[in-house]
């Protein structure tokens, strides 16, 4: 792959946006927002689909060991446990996501506090009409390419009552810059690990992940589907050892990719070891992707950054423009 071929296929310059992701994240976290002053929040509901849904997945992982209960809604219905101590964070990067708009309107029928984020659209109109605390964040290129723009804006806006250390956020921004040097388009060489993994993928990947890194597996699946137009399967590594592993007893063209954390739970590490041994006995080629060192936020955003590049490079290698999503447009026009 060379830059000229990449730019020819990447007609809407998605890669240019990704090359700037660490700087975009830093700018959004350092921007001044009028932050909400809610009290006694013990339940946060993150509502969003696609890239917006990834924001909820990331926060859910970050807060999994804290006292704040987190729900991620990817659909139309609020949890029954929503009450006056609940904060609903509705995110639609486009501002017109049908499911998220429905959740937003249903939230108005409860006693929950509400925050809405979008680049405009119907969400801005509903928020203005109903005096909902609303933040307008510009979309960059596309909803999926705007992930860090919205994620770090949300980290900024919610920092007063979401227990995430500032040091963890600073660390994540630093590590994003390190990943950038390895995977961006100024390094289209054999030393680019994202490009190398993209070259290896030539069929349907099966992504194995530990529970704490589920957000990255879901995001990788979504990005491969939208950018490379490639089918993808995801499997929790522990659950797969009770069912999915049996499918490998028959020959298959599927390709296992193992997403592992540097400090996975000791029993999870045991499963990784056994799974690799099984693949080796069966002569099944697999690839491993390891998280960086650091906080769970750092692990998640750096894995997402790396794996999103894999999906874009896979698209370019297949001579597919990563930007158009005509099937999604078809569905939306029918709603």
C-alpha positions in Angstrom: 0.0 0.0 0.0 1.2 3.5 -0.7 -0.2 6.9 0.1 -1.3 7.7 -3.4 -3.4 4.4 -3.7 -4.9 5.0 -0.2 -6.0 8.6 -1.0 -7.5 7.5 -4.3 -9.7 4.9 -2.6 -10.4 6.9 0.5 -12.4 9.5 -1.4 -13.8 11.3 1.6 -10.4 11.4 3.4 -11.4 9.3 6.5 -7.7 8.6 7.2 -6.9 12.3 7.5 -9.4 12.5 10.4 -7.9 9.4 12.1 -4.4 10.8 11.7 -5.6 13.7 13.9 -7.4 11.7 16.5 -5.0 12.3 19.5 -5.1 16.0 18.9 -8.9 16.1 18.5 -9.2 14.2 21.8 -6.9 16.6 23.6 -8.7 19.6 22.3 -12.1 18.3 23.3 -11.0 17.4 26.8 -9.4 20.9 27.3 -12.4 22.8 25.9 -14.4 24.8 28.4 -18.0 23.5 28.9 -20.7 24.6 31.4 -20.7 21.4 33.4 -23.9 20.0 35.0 -24.2 20.2 38.8 -26.4 17.2 39.6 -26.4 15.7 43.0 -26.8 12.2 44.4 -26.5 10.4 41.0 -26.1 6.6 41.6 -27.3 5.4 38.2 -26.1 6.6 34.7 -27.9 5.5 31.6 -25.9 5.9 28.3 -28.2 5.8 25.3 -26.8 5.7 21.8 -26.4 3.5 18.7 -23.3 2.6 16.7 -20.4 5.0 17.5 -22.5 6.8 20.1 -23.2 3.4 21.7 -19.4 2.8 22.0 -19.3 5.8 24.3 -21.7 4.0 26.7 -19.7 0.8 26.4 -16.5 2.6 27.3 -18.0 4.4 30.3 -19.6 1.1 31.4 -16.2 -0.6 31.5 -14.6 2.4 33.3 -17.2 2.5 36.0 -17.7 -1.2 36.4 -15.7 -1.2 39.7 -17.3 2.0 41.1 -20.5 2.5 43.1 -22.3 4.2 40.2 -24.5 1.7 38.4 -24.3 2.0 34.6 -26.8 0.9 31.9 -26.1 1.0 28.2 -29.2 1.4 26.1 -28.9 0.5 22.4 -32.5 0.5 21.5 -35.8 2.3 22.4 -36.5 1.3 26.0 -35.3 2.8 29.3 -34.5 0.5 32.2 -37.3 0.2 34.8 -34.9 1.3 37.5 -34.7 4.9 36.2 -35.6 7.3 39.0 -34.7 10.8 40.4 -31.2 9.6 41.1 -30.6 8.6 37.5 -28.7 10.6 34.9 -29.7 9.8 31.3 -26.9 10.7 28.8 -28.4 10.6 25.3 -25.8 10.8 22.5 -26.6 10.9 18.8 -23.7 12.2 16.8 -25.9 12.9 13.9 -28.7 14.2 16.1 -31.3 12.1 14.2 -30.9 8.6 15.5 -34.5 7.2 15.9 -33.8 4.9 18.8 -31.9 7.6 20.9 -34.5 10.3 20.2 -37.2 7.9 21.5 -35.2 7.3 24.7 -34.7 11.0 25.1 -38.4 11.7 24.8 -39.3 8.8 27.1 -36.8 10.2 29.7 -38.9 13.3 29.9 -41.7 11.1 31.4 -39.5 10.2 34.3 -37.8 12.1 37.2 -34.4 11.4 35.8 -31.8 14.2 35.1 -31.0 14.4 31.4 -28.0 15.4 29.3 -28.0 15.3 25.5 -25.1 15.5 23.1 -25.3 15.8 19.3 -24.0 17.8 16.3 -27.5 19.3 15.9 -30.5 17.7 14.2 -33.7 16.7 15.9 -32.0 16.1 19.2 -31.1 19.8 19.4 -34.7 20.8 18.6 -36.2 18.4 21.3 -33.7 19.6 23.9 -34.4 23.2 23.2 -38.1 22.7 23.3 -38.0 20.8 26.6 -35.2 22.7 28.4 -32.9 19.7 28.4 -29.2 20.4 29.2 -27.8 20.1 25.7 -24.2 20.2 24.3 -23.6 20.7 20.6 -20.4 18.9 19.4 -19.4 19.2 15.8 -19.3 16.0 13.8 -16.0 15.3 12.1 -16.2 13.4 8.8 -18.8 10.8 10.0 -20.4 9.6 13.3 -17.9 6.7 13.7 -14.9 9.0 12.9 -16.2 11.4 15.5 -15.9 8.9 18.4 -13.1 10.5 20.3 -14.5 14.0 19.6 -17.6 13.0 21.5 -16.0 10.6 24.0 -13.5 13.2 25.4 -16.2 15.9 25.3 -18.3 13.6 27.5 -15.4 12.9 29.8 -15.0 16.7 30.1 -18.6 17.5 30.7 -19.2 14.7 33.3 -16.0 15.0 35.2 -17.5 16.6 38.3 -19.4 13.5 39.3 -17.9 10.6 37.2 -15.0 9.1 39.3 -12.3 9.1 36.6 -8.9 10.3 37.6 -7.6 13.2 35.6 -4.2 11.4 35.5 -5.9 8.5 33.7 -7.2 10.9 31.0 -3.8 12.5 30.6 -2.2 9.1 30.4 -4.7 8.0 27.7 -4.0 11.1 25.6 -0.2 10.5 25.9 -0.6 6.9 24.8 -2.8 7.8 21.9 0.1 9.9 20.5 2.3 6.8 20.8 -0.1 4.6 18.9 -0.5 7.3 16.3 3.2 7.1 15.4 2.9 3.4 14.8 -0.4 3.2 12.8 -1.0 6.5 11.0 -0.7 6.9 7.2 2.8 8.4 7.4 4.0 4.9 8.3 2.6 2.7 5.5 5.5 0.2 6.0 6.0 -3.3 7.3 6.5 -1.7 10.7 2.9 -0.7 10.9 1.1 -3.3 13.1 -2.4 -2.2 12.1 -1.5 -2.5 8.4 0.0 -5.9 9.0 -3.1 -7.2 10.7 -5.3 -5.8 7.9 -3.2 -7.7 5.4 -3.6 -11.0 7.3 -7.4 -10.7 7.4 -8.8 -12.2 4.2 -12.0 -13.9 5.5 -14.4 -13.5 8.5 -12.6 -12.6 11.7 -13.7 -14.2 15.0 -12.8 -11.7 17.8 -12.2 -13.2 21.2 -12.1 -10.7 24.1 -12.2 -10.6 28.0 -15.2 -8.9 29.6 -13.3 -5.7 30.5 -12.4 -5.1 26.8 -15.8 -5.9 25.4 -16.2 -2.3 24.2 -13.2 -2.7 21.9 -14.4 -5.9 20.4 -17.9 -4.5 19.6 -16.3 -1.3 18.2 -13.9 -3.4 16.0 -16.9 -5.5 14.7 -18.8 -2.3 13.9 -15.8 -0.6 12.2 -15.0 -3.7 10.1 -18.6 -3.9 9.0 -19.0 -0.2 8.2 -15.5 0.5 6.8 -14.4 -2.8 5.2 -17.9 -4.1 4.6 -16.7 -7.3 6.2 -18.7 -9.8 8.3 -17.3 -10.2 11.8 -18.1 -12.5 14.8 -17.4 -11.6 18.5 -17.0 -14.0 21.3 -16.4 -13.5 25.1 -13.4 -15.8 25.7 -14.8 -17.3 28.9 -18.3 -18.0 27.4 -16.7 -19.3 24.2 -14.9 -22.0 26.2 -18.4 -23.4 27.0 -19.8 -23.4 23.5 -18.1 -21.5 20.6 -14.9 -23.5 20.9 -16.7 -26.6 19.6 -17.3 -25.1 16.2 -13.5 -25.3 15.6 -13.7 -29.0 15.6 -14.6 -28.7 11.9 -12.4 -27.1 9.3 -13.2 -23.4 8.8 -11.9 -20.3 6.9 -12.7 -18.1 9.9 -9.8 -16.2 11.4 -9.4 -15.9 15.2 -8.2 -12.6 16.7 -7.4 -12.6 20.4 -7.8 -9.2 22.1 -6.0 -9.4 25.4 -5.4 -7.1 28.3 -2.0 -6.6 29.8 -3.4 -7.4 33.3 -6.4 -9.7 32.6 -7.8 -11.6 35.5 -5.7 -14.6 36.4 -8.4 -17.1 35.4 -8.9 -15.3 32.1 -5.1 -15.6 31.4 -5.5 -19.3 32.1 -8.2 -19.5 29.4 -6.1 -17.6 26.9 -3.3 -20.1 27.4 -5.6 -23.1 26.9 -7.3 -21.6 23.9 -4.0 -20.9 22.2 -2.9 -24.5 22.9 -6.1 -25.7 21.3 -5.6 -23.6 18.2 -2.0 -24.8 17.9 -3.0 -28.5 18.2 -5.6 -27.9 15.5 -3.2 -26.0 13.3 -5.4 -22.9 13.3 -3.6 -19.7 12.7 -4.5 -16.9 15.0 -3.4 -13.3 15.7 -3.0 -11.6 19.1 -3.7 -8.0 19.9 -2.5 -6.7 23.3 -3.7 -3.6 25.1 -1.2 -1.0 26.2 -0.2 -0.6 29.9 -2.3 1.8 32.0 -5.8 2.5 33.1 -8.9 0.9 31.6 -9.6 4.2 29.7 -6.1 4.1 28.2 -6.5 0.4 27.2 -9.9 1.0 25.6 -9.2 4.1 23.6 -5.8 2.9 22.4 -7.2 -0.5 21.3 -10.1 1.3 19.5 -7.6 3.6 17.7 -5.5 0.7 16.6 -8.4 -1.5 15.5 -10.2 1.3 13.7 -7.1 1.7 11.6 -7.1 -2.0 10.9 -10.6 -1.8 9.5 -9.7 1.2 7.3 -6.6 -0.4 5.9 -8.6 -3.6 5.3 -11.0 -1.6 3.3 -8.3 0.1 1.2 -6.5 -3.3 0.6 -9.9 -4.6 -0.7 -10.2 -1.5 -2.9 -13.3 -0.4 -0.9 -14.0 3.2 0.0 -14.5 3.1 3.8 -16.8 6.1 4.1 -20.1 5.2 2.3 -22.6 3.2 4.2 -25.5 2.9 1.7 -27.2 0.0 3.5 -27.5 2.1 6.7 -28.9 5.0 4.6 -31.4 2.6 3.1 -32.7 1.5 6.6 -32.9 5.1 7.8 -34.9 6.3 4.8 -37.5 3.5 5.6 -38.0 4.6 9.2 
